Amino acid sequence: MPATPYLRVDGARLWRNIDRTAARAAAAGVALRPHVKTHKSPEIARMQRRAGAAGITVATIGEAEVFVEHGCDDILIAYPVWVDDASALRLRDLAGKARLAIGVDSIQGAGRAGLFLGDTDVEALVEVDSGQHRSGAAAGDAGAVAAAAQRAGLRVRGVFTFPGHSYAVDGPGRAAADEARTLREAAGSLRAAGIEPTVISGGSTPSLEHTDTDVVTELRPGVYVFGDAQQWELGTMQPDDIALTCRSTVISHAGGRLVLDAGSKALGADRAAFSSGFGRLLEHPDARLVLLAEHHVVADLGGAPLPPLGSQVDVVPNHVCSAVNLTDTLHVEESGNLWAWSVAARGRND
């Protein structure tokens, strides 16, 4: 067995999560384009594609390069890519190997992308802000951005958004409603500019079951493959859906609490405003992780018996995407067998 701490994947739960979400998309008559920044693993991307995914979503050109190298041939970089000489060369190379689309969210950015890529097969989707207030044009401006991209020589595929404000206790349903309203307006803005959107793309894991598939034609969730403590505490995934944990060793009972060898360098340091602590313990749902250091995490079991020194427990990271990006290897266990998958796109933030 690997030395702790290590990221352990329950293979059966992983397959179940992949199949359930693929079936949901198919039943709704929409495409599934999962975001692979969650797992960064070509093996899991292949599982998703075998289950019916139309393609994959990535966050960076570097991630796209890794997944194209491993056989993925339909990729959306769901990010407002600012194209320059160096990135244009990389995007051109990718476009020669796979169907490729990038995000744009401004007239200037769209025009610049067209200047560098207008003679290629790279397509554009206009990103719109549906309430997270991160990136994305206003819905009513989507047509002008799309027209700028088209004038510059890019074929415009449609519009997309990320309802990231679904990550709140009352967020999933509200964010999905905002998403639908925003995408409907954005699609109308494209049509008013004489551009018919063939793809209207949205979706996040928390808002997935609330997504209005009468509006959205494509879903891009990511975390659903593994789950994490955020999904558990939002109620969007149950403990028996959690497919990735950090296997950790009990190293101390100092202060009458459980001290484990998995700290922020294994779990990540993310803690949302609604989180009850620095993660959860899968087998001890009433426990709370009350202190996080680089190589320690301390759990308060509320008076329950402490697992013995030297025993192992499974920690559910708050944000699985961050935890995965901290390791080179996922250790997969299924039916008594254990094998390793490379986190091939780890660190490809370029």
PyMOL commands that set and color helices and strands:
alter all, ss='L'
color gray80, all
select helices_A, chain A and resi 11-28+42-50+61-69+85-95+107-117+139-151+164-166+171-192+208-210+223-225+229-234+239-241+254-256+264-267+320-324
alter helices_A, ss='H'
color red, helices_A
select strands_A, chain A and resi 6-10+31-32+56-58+74-80+99-104+123-127+155-160+199-202+218-219+244-252+258-260+280-281+288-292+297-300+312-316+329-334+337-342
alter strands_A, ss='S'
color yellow, strands_A
deselect
rebuild
show_as cartoon
